[in-house]
Amino acid sequence: MTVTSSPSGAVVTMNDREIGRTPLTTDFTWYGVYDVRVRAPGYKTLRVEQPVNMPWWQIPPLDLIAEFFPNRPTDRKSFHYELEPVGIPETDPAAMLGRAAELRGQLEPPPTK
């Protein structure tokens, strides 16, 4: 199984087990649904329930026929994940100054007369 991502270098976790950083290639032993998490600094963590379907030569009774092939087929799966950058909220300088004045008013004691 080959896993790539954009950006590359993201940490990949499958079924709660960290398997490495993209791009990576790892063995898999069963078909089904994998719980995949891909994370990188500055990007939203992506969580996917990734189905890994069996090829035709693994389906009974075809699997028995495939056993007699001279060159046994190899199943290779590839998955690519696009990570979404974490957005930095737009800041309005006037609104920021207003919030600062409000906080200053809350922190400073009222003037005494």
GUTOR-515112 format. One record per residue: residue in one letter; x, z, y of N, C-alpha, C in turn. Coordinates in steps of 0.001 Angstrom, whole numbers, plus 524288, in hexadecimal, padded with zeros to 5 digits. Atoms other than C-alpha are relative to their C-alpha. Example, Ala and Ser with C-alpha at 12.3 -4.5 7.8 and 13.67 -1.06 7.14 Angstrom:
2
[atom a; [8037A; 80000; 7FB5A]; [8300C; 81E78; 7EE6C]; [80384; 80000; 804B0]] [atom s; [7FCCC; 7FFC4; 7FB5A]; [83566; 81BE4; 7FBDC]; [7FCFE; 802DA; 80442]] 
END
This chain:
113
[atom m; [8035C; 80000; 7FB76]; [80000; 80000; 80000]; [8038C; 80000; 804CA]] [atom t; [7FD05; 80054; 7FB22]; [80580; 7FC1F; 80D30]; [7FC71; 8017C; 8047C]] [atom v; [80304; 7FE36; 7FB80]; [800E3; 802D5; 81996]; [80325; 7FEDC; 804ED]] [atom t; [7FD94; 8010D; 7FAF1]; [803F0; 7FDF9; 8273F]; [7FC46; 801EB; 8043B]] [atom s; [8034E; 7FE53; 7FBA6]; [7FF03; 80231; 8347C]; [80226; 7FDD5; 80513]] [atom s; [7FE68; 80154; 7FABD]; [7FF61; 7FEBE; 842A6]; [7FE88; 804A3; 80362]] [atom p; [7FA57; 800AF; 80015]; [80749; 805A2; 847ED]; [8024D; 80194; 7FAAF]] [atom s; [7FD67; 7FE76; 804D4]; [810C1; 806A9; 83CA5]; [80271; 80564; 800C3]] [atom g; [7FDC3; 7FAC3; 7FFBD]; [816CC; 813C9; 83969]; [7FBEB; 80447; 7FFBC]] [atom a; [80430; 7FC23; 80062]; [80993; 81A7F; 837CE]; [8005C; 802DB; 7FAC6]] [atom v; [7FFF3; 7FCD5; 804BF]; [80883; 82579; 82DCC]; [7FAF9; 7FEF2; 7FCF5]] [atom v; [80477; 8013C; 80354]; [7FFA0; 82213; 82254]; [7FF3E; 80463; 7FC0F]] [atom t; [8017F; 7FC08; 803CE]; [7F882; 82C54; 81A3C]; [7FBB5; 7FDAD; 7FCA0]] [atom m; [80402; 801D8; 803A6]; [7F0E4; 82883; 80E07]; [7FE53; 80485; 7FC9B]] [atom n; [80239; 7FBC0; 80328]; [7E7E6; 83258; 8078C]; [802FB; 80518; 800E3]] [atom d; [7FD6C; 7FB2C; 7FE55]; [7EE50; 83D86; 80F16]; [805AD; 8006B; 7FE4A]] [atom r; [7FA7A; 80007; 8015B]; [7FC07; 83982; 80AF1]; [802CC; 7FC15; 80389]] [atom e; [7FD14; 80377; 7FC7A]; [8058E; 83418; 814FC]; [80373; 7FC6D; 7FCB4]] [atom i; [7FCF7; 803AD; 80329]; [80B8C; 827B0; 80F7A]; [8044F; 7FD3F; 8030A]] [atom g; [7FBBA; 8024A; 7FD08]; [81443; 82338; 81AA6]; [7FE3D; 7FDAC; 80524]] [atom r; [800F9; 80296; 7FAF9]; [8151C; 81B48; 8271A]; [7FFB3; 7FA22; 7FF2B]] [atom t; [800AD; 805A5; 8007E]; [810BF; 80D51; 828D9]; [8049E; 7FD1B; 80259]] [atom p; [8022E; 8027D; 804A6]; [8147D; 8036A; 82479]; [80225; 802A8; 7FB12]] [atom l; [7FE55; 7FD79; 804D7]; [814FB; 80906; 816BE]; [7FD7A; 7FD60; 7FB58]] [atom t; [80208; 801E8; 804F0]; [81301; 8051B; 808B4]; [80034; 80480; 7FC2C]] [atom t; [80055; 7FBBB; 803BE]; [80E89; 80EC3; 7FE6A]; [7FCF3; 7FE32; 7FB39]] [atom d; [802ED; 80127; 804BF]; [80973; 80E53; 7F07F]; [7FAC0; 802C0; 80031]] [atom f; [804FE; 7FD57; 800A6]; [7FB66; 81181; 7ED65]; [7FE6E; 7FF82; 7FA45]] [atom t; [8011A; 7FFD8; 80597]; [7F60D; 8152C; 7E026]; [7FA3A; 7FF5E; 7FEB2]] [atom w; [8058A; 80089; 80129]; [7E752; 81423; 7E191]; [7FD44; 7FCE9; 80447]] [atom y; [8034A; 802E8; 7FC61]; [7DCF6; 80BD6; 7E7E7]; [7FB8D; 8038B; 801AD]] [atom g; [8043A; 7FCCC; 7FDFE]; [7D25F; 811BB; 7F035]; [80071; 80058; 805E2]] [atom v; [7FFFA; 7FF3A; 7FA57]; [7D10A; 8173B; 7FDED]; [80425; 8040E; 8015C]] [atom y; [7FBE2; 7FC8B; 7FE1C]; [7DCC7; 81D42; 804B8]; [7FE89; 801FF; 8056E]] [atom d; [800B9; 7FDB5; 7FAD4]; [7DB86; 82688; 81046]; [80528; 7FF43; 802E8]] [atom v; [7FB36; 8016C; 7FD3B]; [7E586; 820C9; 819B7]; [7FFB8; 801EC; 80599]] [atom r; [7FF73; 7FE7E; 7FA84]; [7EA03; 826C8; 82688]; [80519; 7FDBE; 80209]] [atom v; [7FB6A; 80256; 7FD87]; [7F359; 81FC4; 82FA4]; [80057; 80259; 80579]] [atom r; [7FF74; 7FD8D; 7FADB]; [7F8DA; 826CA; 83B82]; [80551; 7FEC2; 80259]] [atom a; [7FB35; 800F7; 7FD0B]; [802F4; 82434; 84602]; [7FF5A; 80296; 80550]] [atom p; [80057; 7FD8B; 7FAD7]; [8064C; 82B2B; 852C5]; [7FDE9; 7FC28; 80413]] [atom g; [80236; 8034A; 7FBEA]; [7FE52; 825D9; 85E20]; [7FB7F; 7FC9B; 7FE27]] [atom y; [80443; 8031B; 80234]; [7F401; 81FEC; 8550C]; [7FC16; 80390; 7FD4E]] [atom k; [80408; 7FD0B; 802C4]; [7E72D; 824BB; 84F71]; [8010A; 7FFB2; 7FA25]] [atom t; [7FF68; 7FFF8; 805AC]; [7E811; 828D3; 84136]; [7FB9D; 7FCCF; 7FD99]] [atom l; [803C1; 8035D; 80299]; [7E161; 81EC4; 838AF]; [7FEFA; 80226; 7FA87]] [atom r; [80174; 7FE31; 8053A]; [7D9F8; 82371; 82C9C]; [7FC7A; 7FBE0; 7FD99]] [atom v; [802CE; 80439; 8029B]; [7D529; 8194C; 822F2]; [7FF35; 8016D; 7FA48]] [atom e; [800DD; 7FFC0; 805A1]; [7CEEB; 819D1; 8158C]; [8010C; 7FA81; 7FE02]] [atom q; [7FE1A; 8052F; 80169]; [7D69D; 80E59; 8101A]; [7FEDC; 7FEC9; 7FA48]] [atom p; [800E2; 80176; 80571]; [7D117; 807DF; 803E7]; [8048F; 7FCB1; 7FDFB]] [atom v; [7FBFD; 80314; 802A8]; [7DB3E; 80298; 7FA7C]; [7FD6A; 7FDF8; 7FB09]] [atom n; [802F9; 80258; 80442]; [7D43D; 7F944; 7F166]; [8038D; 7FDE6; 7FBB8]] [atom m; [7FCEE; 801EB; 80466]; [7D8ED; 7F58D; 7E3F0]; [7FFB2; 7FA0F; 7FFB8]] [atom p; [7FFFF; 805B1; 8008C]; [7DCE4; 7E768; 7E16E]; [7FCFB; 7FE61; 7FB20]] [atom w; [80331; 801ED; 8044B]; [7D577; 7DEDD; 7D7DF]; [80275; 8010B; 7FAAE]] [atom w; [7FD80; 7FF5C; 8051E]; [7DF99; 7E084; 7CD1E]; [7FFFD; 805AD; 7FE13]] [atom q; [8007F; 7FA8E; 801A1]; [7DD09; 7EF2A; 7CCA6]; [7FA76; 80157; 7FE2C]] [atom i; [80574; 7FF08; 80165]; [7CE68; 7EDCF; 7CA0D]; [7FF38; 7FF12; 7FA2B]] [atom p; [8010B; 800D7; 80591]; [7CA5A; 7EFD1; 7BBD5]; [7FBF1; 7FBAA; 7FF59]] [atom p; [7FC29; 800AC; 8041E]; [7CA69; 7E76F; 7B34D]; [8047F; 7FC6D; 8018E]] [atom l; [7FBC6; 8037C; 7FE44]; [7D32C; 7DE9D; 7BB9A]; [8054F; 802A9; 7FFAD]] [atom d; [7FB0B; 7FD33; 8003B]; [7DD99; 7E945; 7BB80]; [802A2; 7FF4E; 7FAB1]] [atom l; [7FDCE; 800D9; 80537]; [7DF60; 7E738; 7ACDB]; [80293; 7FAA5; 7FFB0]] [atom i; [7FDC3; 8054B; 7FFF4]; [7E1B7; 7D8AE; 7AEE0]; [804F4; 7FFF0; 8034D]] [atom a; [7FB71; 7FFF2; 7FC84]; [7EB2E; 7DB69; 7BA1D]; [804BA; 80281; 7FD6B]] [atom e; [7FBA0; 7FD8B; 802CA]; [7F36A; 7E3D2; 7B0F0]; [8036B; 7FBF2; 7FD4F]] [atom f; [7FD1E; 803FD; 802F4]; [7F77B; 7D752; 7A9F7]; [80253; 7FBC4; 80377]] [atom f; [7FD8F; 803C1; 7FC6D]; [7FBA5; 7CFCD; 7B629]; [805F2; 8007B; 7FF7E]] [atom p; [7FA49; 7FFA9; 80058]; [80A16; 7CC35; 7B55C]; [80263; 802E0; 804B1]] [atom n; [7FE35; 7FD42; 7FB4D]; [80C3C; 7D0D8; 7C35F]; [7FB8C; 80380; 801CD]] [atom r; [8042D; 7FC6A; 7FE80]; [80424; 7DD04; 7C5B0]; [7FF62; 80002; 805E4]] [atom p; [800DC; 7FFF9; 7FA52]; [7FDDA; 7DC70; 7D321]; [80101; 80566; 80251]] [atom t; [7FF10; 7FB2C; 7FD21]; [80192; 7E6A1; 7DD24]; [7FC42; 80022; 8049E]] [atom d; [803AB; 7FF78; 7FBB0]; [7F7B8; 7EBC4; 7E6D8]; [802D1; 80256; 804B0]] [atom r; [7FDA6; 7FE23; 7FB2B]; [7FCCB; 7ED25; 7F4B1]; [7FBCC; 80008; 8042F]] [atom k; [803D8; 7FF6D; 7FBD2]; [7F41C; 7F235; 7FF8E]; [802DF; 800C5; 80524]] [atom s; [7FDC7; 7FF59; 7FAC0]; [7F70A; 7F167; 80E29]; [7FBAD; 801A2; 803BC]] [atom f; [803B6; 7FE14; 7FC2B]; [7F041; 7F8DC; 818FC]; [802CC; 8007B; 80540]] [atom h; [7FDDF; 7FFA2; 7FAB0]; [7F270; 7F810; 827A7]; [7FC17; 8030E; 80356]] [atom y; [80346; 7FCBA; 7FCA8]; [7ED56; 80208; 83162]; [801B8; 7FF7F; 805A9]] [atom e; [7FF0D; 80047; 7FA5E]; [7EC27; 80083; 84025]; [7FE89; 80545; 80261]] [atom l; [80112; 7FAFA; 7FD82]; [7ED5C; 80D51; 84787]; [7FE85; 7FF1F; 805B0]] [atom e; [801E4; 80067; 7FA9E]; [7E659; 80F3F; 8546E]; [802E4; 803F3; 80368]] [atom p; [7FD34; 7FC58; 7FC9A]; [7EE4C; 81512; 85F8E]; [7FC57; 80427; 8023E]] [atom v; [802F4; 7FBD7; 7FD77]; [7E9D7; 821FE; 8650B]; [7FFED; 7FEB4; 805C6]] [atom g; [8006F; 8016A; 7FA7A]; [7E4B1; 81ED8; 8728F]; [8012D; 804A0; 8037F]] [atom i; [7FF0D; 7FC00; 7FC05]; [7E9BB; 82682; 87E1B]; [7FBBA; 7FF50; 8040E]] [atom p; [80457; 800A1; 7FC5B]; [7DE10; 8293F; 886B3]; [801E9; 7FE9A; 8057D]] [atom e; [7FEC9; 80177; 7FA9B]; [7DE32; 82308; 89409]; [7FF58; 804D5; 80374]] [atom t; [8005F; 7FB87; 7FC78]; [7E0B5; 82D03; 89EA4]; [7FF20; 7FE0A; 8058D]] [atom d; [80134; 80133; 7FA95]; [7DAB6; 82C17; 8ABFC]; [802C0; 80423; 8034B]] [atom p; [7FD1A; 7FC23; 7FCF2]; [7E413; 8328E; 8B5B7]; [7FC7A; 8038C; 80344]] [atom a; [80378; 7FCCA; 7FCC0]; [7D8FA; 83741; 8BE8B]; [7FD2E; 80410; 7FCA2]] [atom a; [802A9; 7FC54; 80380]; [7D1C3; 83D66; 8B2F1]; [803CF; 80427; 7FE16]] [atom m; [7FC0D; 7FC49; 801C8]; [7DE57; 843B8; 8AE45]; [80122; 8040E; 80445]] [atom l; [7FF17; 7FC5F; 7FBAB]; [7E0D9; 849AF; 8BBC1]; [7FB5F; 803AD; 800AC]] [atom g; [804A7; 7FCC3; 7FFA1]; [7D2CB; 84E9A; 8BC0E]; [7FFF7; 8043D; 7FBD3]] [atom r; [7FFBE; 7FC1D; 80432]; [7D475; 8554E; 8AECC]; [80443; 80400; 80109]] [atom a; [7FBBB; 7FC66; 7FEC0]; [7E164; 85B30; 8B34B]; [7FE48; 803EE; 80425]] [atom a; [801E3; 7FC74; 7FBE2]; [7DB0D; 860DB; 8BF90]; [7FC10; 803E0; 7FDC5]] [atom e; [803DD; 7FC94; 8027E]; [7CFF0; 86656; 8B756]; [802B8; 8043C; 7FCCC]] [atom l; [7FD1B; 7FC2C; 80323]; [7D975; 86CE2; 8ADF0]; [802F6; 803D8; 80376]] [atom r; [7FD35; 7FC94; 7FC68]; [7E18E; 87230; 8B93F]; [7FC48; 80412; 80240]] [atom g; [803ED; 7FC6F; 7FDF1]; [7D529; 87818; 8BEDB]; [7FE84; 8042D; 7FC09]] [atom q; [80151; 7FC35; 8040B]; [7D258; 87EB0; 8B1D3]; [80474; 803EA; 7FF13]] [atom l; [7FB80; 7FCBF; 80113]; [7E01E; 88431; 8B0AF]; [8017D; 80393; 80489]] [atom e; [7FE6D; 7FCEB; 7FB6B]; [7E273; 888EF; 8BE87]; [7FBCE; 8040E; 8013F]] [atom p; [803DE; 7FC0E; 7FE91]; [7DC04; 89596; 8C297]; [7FD6B; 7FE7E; 80531]] [atom p; [80299; 80151; 7FB0D]; [7D1EF; 89473; 8CD7A]; [802CC; 802A0; 80484]] [atom p; [7FD54; 7FDB0; 7FB7A]; [7D775; 896E8; 8DB17]; [7FD65; 80521; 80191]] [atom t; [80203; 7FAEA; 7FE3A]; [7D615; 8A4DF; 8DFC5]; [7FFDF; 80025; 805E7]] [atom k; [8007D; 7FFBF; 7FA63]; [7D1B3; 8A81B; 8ED98]; [800D2; 80566; 801ED]] 
END
